[in-house]
Amino acid sequence: MILITTAGKVGSAAAQRLVELGVPVRVLARNREKAVALAQAGVDVFHGDLDDSQSVEEAFRGVSGVVLVTAPVVSQELRVIDNAKRADVGHIVKITTKATANSSIARRRNHVAIEDALISSGLPHTFLRNNAYMQNFLMAAPAIAETSSFRTAAGDGRVGYVDARDVAAVAAEVAAAPAGHVGKTYWPTGPEALSADEVAGVLTKVTGRKVTFQPITYEEQKQAMISVGVPEHIAEDNARAVALMAEGDCDFVTDDVAELLGRPATSFEQFATGYAKVFA
Ligand SMILES: NC(=O)c1ccc[n+]([C@@H]2O[C@H](COP(=O)([O-])OP(=O)(O)OC[C@H]3O[C@@H](n4cnc5c(N)ncnc54)[C@H](OP(=O)(O)O)[C@@H]3O)[C@@H](O)[C@H]2O)c1
């Protein structure tokens, strides 16, 4: 039984993929209603909370492998690693990102703390250091539909956006058959790195309407997120990450998705075509 620690974008899609692969999978979901489709698909939905030690302990019954994905919250992931150690699980897939201990972005420092704990635990593991998710554009979709434009502090920086469902498929593949992946770090990306202008071009093509982008500053990016209800510390983190994109921080692509899945990584155009109605 593979335990997936959350039922968000990556967790849900990874669970669906494991069902397709015929691998027993449990998802810890704090909101049962959001996991109805997973339960219907044959996923063992465990109603629990990663902040509750007893709940995490119970979720580990019969578990042999883990897909570790949270916001990331260090305390939650350390609790999972602790339980995984006690349950002597065979392998953990850790969802992470390009992370350094001295990063200006708090969540990247959090990922390093978790990665270090996982290494110290001695548990066999694989890191998926994902590039930025294409799904981040879905947050801007209502504004794009309304104004035919989006605002970003990413400037001319190119980003090797990856479809979170490809990340999930890689996580499922590795979790289902970890031999050969132990101790490895993969860098899932899409097939190409795109500038904001090129993203606008793709959105123009798939919506049939001219979409443009408006360059904004770090401060404007942060305020824009706060104005739609993002807590200030997360807005700061996100705006810093976007500003770093302008400096080429996410300008990399790899063949990892294609090599691990045996098919090409999803392109931004394929992703946007699937969500064309939302963007239009
Ligand atoms: N976004 C990017 O561009 C990007 C790029 C690279 C790496 N990453 C990494 O990807 C990870 C996020 O993955 P994701 O996009 O799949 O996350 P997500 O869609 O934001 O989902 C987060 C999930 O965590 C659940 N959750 C929150 N608190 C919980 C708790 N106490 N107990 C149980 N569940 C809880 C949420 O449940 P509710 O629905 O109930 O809130 C939600 O289902 C992060 O580690 C991030 O750093 C992201």
The ligand as an SDF file (V2000), in Angstrom:
LIG
                    3D

 48 52  0  0  0  0  0  0  0  0999 V2000
    3.2730   25.3110   -7.5000 N   0  0  0  0  0  0  0  0  0  0  0  0
    4.4570   25.1450   -8.0710 C   0  0  0  0  0  0  0  0  0  0  0  0
    4.7920   25.7880   -9.0740 O   0  0  0  0  0  0  0  0  0  0  0  0
    5.4170   24.1300   -7.4930 C   0  0  0  0  0  0  0  0  0  0  0  0
    6.6160   23.8760   -8.1760 C   0  0  0  0  0  0  0  0  0  0  0  0
    7.5110   22.9290   -7.6450 C   0  0  0  0  0  0  0  0  0  0  0  0
    7.2030   22.2580   -6.4560 C   0  0  0  0  0  0  0  0  0  0  0  0
    6.0180   22.5530   -5.8210 N   0  0  0  0  0  0  0  0  0  0  0  0
    5.7360   21.8590   -4.5490 C   0  0  0  0  0  0  0  0  0  0  0  0
    4.5530   21.0940   -4.6690 O   0  0  0  0  0  0  0  0  0  0  0  0
    3.9800   20.9610   -3.3540 C   0  0  0  0  0  0  0  0  0  0  0  0
    2.5010   21.3080   -3.4110 C   0  0  0  0  0  0  0  0  0  0  0  0
    1.8610   20.2780   -4.1240 O   0  0  0  0  0  0  0  0  0  0  0  0
    0.3890   20.4760   -4.6950 P   0  0  0  0  0  0  0  0  0  0  0  0
    0.4340   21.5900   -5.7060 O   0  0  0  0  0  0  0  0  0  0  0  0
   -0.1290   19.1630   -5.0670 O   0  0  0  0  0  0  0  0  0  0  0  0
   -0.3900   21.0290   -3.4090 O   0  0  0  0  0  0  0  0  0  0  0  0
   -1.8640   21.6400   -3.3660 P   0  0  0  0  0  0  0  0  0  0  0  0
   -2.5990   21.3570   -4.6280 O   0  0  0  0  0  0  0  0  0  0  0  0
   -1.7230   23.0560   -2.9090 O   0  0  0  0  0  0  0  0  0  0  0  0
   -2.5420   20.7590   -2.2360 O   0  0  0  0  0  0  0  0  0  0  0  0
   -2.1820   20.8500   -0.8970 C   0  0  0  0  0  0  0  0  0  0  0  0
   -3.0250   19.8210   -0.1760 C   0  0  0  0  0  0  0  0  0  0  0  0
   -2.6020   19.7550    1.1860 O   0  0  0  0  0  0  0  0  0  0  0  0
   -3.7760   19.5520    1.9610 C   0  0  0  0  0  0  0  0  0  0  0  0
   -3.5250   19.8770    3.3540 N   0  0  0  0  0  0  0  0  0  0  0  0
   -3.1980   21.0770    3.8800 C   0  0  0  0  0  0  0  0  0  0  0  0
   -3.0770   20.9710    5.2150 N   0  0  0  0  0  0  0  0  0  0  0  0
   -3.3390   19.6720    5.5370 C   0  0  0  0  0  0  0  0  0  0  0  0
   -3.3860   18.9570    6.7470 C   0  0  0  0  0  0  0  0  0  0  0  0
   -3.1350   19.5480    7.9220 N   0  0  0  0  0  0  0  0  0  0  0  0
   -3.6850   17.6370    6.7100 N   0  0  0  0  0  0  0  0  0  0  0  0
   -3.9610   17.0210    5.5210 C   0  0  0  0  0  0  0  0  0  0  0  0
   -3.9370   17.6600    4.3510 N   0  0  0  0  0  0  0  0  0  0  0  0
   -3.6320   18.9730    4.3490 C   0  0  0  0  0  0  0  0  0  0  0  0
   -4.7840   20.4560    1.2910 C   0  0  0  0  0  0  0  0  0  0  0  0
   -6.0700   20.1310    1.7190 O   0  0  0  0  0  0  0  0  0  0  0  0
   -7.2880   21.1840    1.6130 P   0  0  0  0  0  0  0  0  0  0  0  0
   -7.7620   21.1010    0.2030 O   0  0  0  0  0  0  0  0  0  0  0  0
   -8.2360   20.6800    2.6070 O   0  0  0  0  0  0  0  0  0  0  0  0
   -6.7300   22.5430    1.9510 O   0  0  0  0  0  0  0  0  0  0  0  0
   -4.5220   20.1350   -0.1740 C   0  0  0  0  0  0  0  0  0  0  0  0
   -5.2300   18.9950   -0.5790 O   0  0  0  0  0  0  0  0  0  0  0  0
    4.7540   21.9040   -2.4320 C   0  0  0  0  0  0  0  0  0  0  0  0
    5.6810   21.1650   -1.7090 O   0  0  0  0  0  0  0  0  0  0  0  0
    5.4410   22.8290   -3.4220 C   0  0  0  0  0  0  0  0  0  0  0  0
    6.6130   23.4230   -2.9000 O   0  0  0  0  0  0  0  0  0  0  0  0
    5.1270   23.4460   -6.3100 C   0  0  0  0  0  0  0  0  0  0  0  0
  1  2  1  0
  2  3  2  0
  2  4  1  0
  4  5  1  0
  4 48  2  0
  5  6  2  0
  6  7  1  0
  7  8  2  0
  8  9  1  0
  8 48  1  0
  9 10  1  0
  9 46  1  0
 10 11  1  0
 11 12  1  0
 11 44  1  0
 12 13  1  0
 13 14  1  0
 14 15  2  0
 14 16  1  0
 14 17  1  0
 17 18  1  0
 18 19  2  0
 18 20  1  0
 18 21  1  0
 21 22  1  0
 22 23  1  0
 23 24  1  0
 23 42  1  0
 24 25  1  0
 25 26  1  0
 25 36  1  0
 26 27  1  0
 26 35  1  0
 27 28  2  0
 28 29  1  0
 29 30  1  0
 29 35  2  0
 30 31  1  0
 30 32  2  0
 32 33  1  0
 33 34  2  0
 34 35  1  0
 36 37  1  0
 36 42  1  0
 37 38  1  0
 38 39  2  0
 38 40  1  0
 38 41  1  0
 42 43  1  0
 44 45  1  0
 44 46  1  0
 46 47  1  0
M  CHG  2   8   1  16  -1
M  END
$$$$
